[in-house]
């Protein structure tokens, strides 16, 4: 498991990744957390290195992977 990684994003507070399961967990600045399923490692790597994690999330993760709200 990678994480949690804190970000300087105005949208994302932190995120973590479980490569064996392809599970990406994102905690938003609002306090809500979601898990995204079947996320490939290259998408996690892109999120980790993105200058704007929130923009990367919107372009590459949001509405592209199934998800579940954690809290």
Secondary structure in CASP SS format (residue, H / E / C, confidence):
PFRMAT SS
TARGET T0000
AUTHOR 0000-0000-0000
METHOD secondary structure of the structure
MODEL  1
X C 1.00
X E 1.00
X E 1.00
X E 1.00
X E 1.00
X E 1.00
X C 1.00
X C 1.00
X C 1.00
X C 1.00
X C 1.00
X E 1.00
X E 1.00
X E 1.00
X E 1.00
X E 1.00
X E 1.00
X E 1.00
X C 1.00
X C 1.00
X C 1.00
X C 1.00
X E 1.00
X E 1.00
X E 1.00
X E 1.00
X E 1.00
X E 1.00
X C 1.00
X C 1.00
X C 1.00
X C 1.00
X E 1.00
X E 1.00
X E 1.00
X E 1.00
X C 1.00
X C 1.00
X C 1.00
X C 1.00
X H 1.00
X H 1.00
X H 1.00
X H 1.00
X H 1.00
X H 1.00
X H 1.00
X H 1.00
X H 1.00
X C 1.00
X C 1.00
X C 1.00
X H 1.00
X H 1.00
X H 1.00
X H 1.00
X H 1.00
X H 1.00
X H 1.00
X H 1.00
X C 1.00
X C 1.00
X C 1.00
X C 1.00
X C 1.00
X C 1.00
X E 1.00
X E 1.00
X E 1.00
X C 1.00
X C 1.00
END
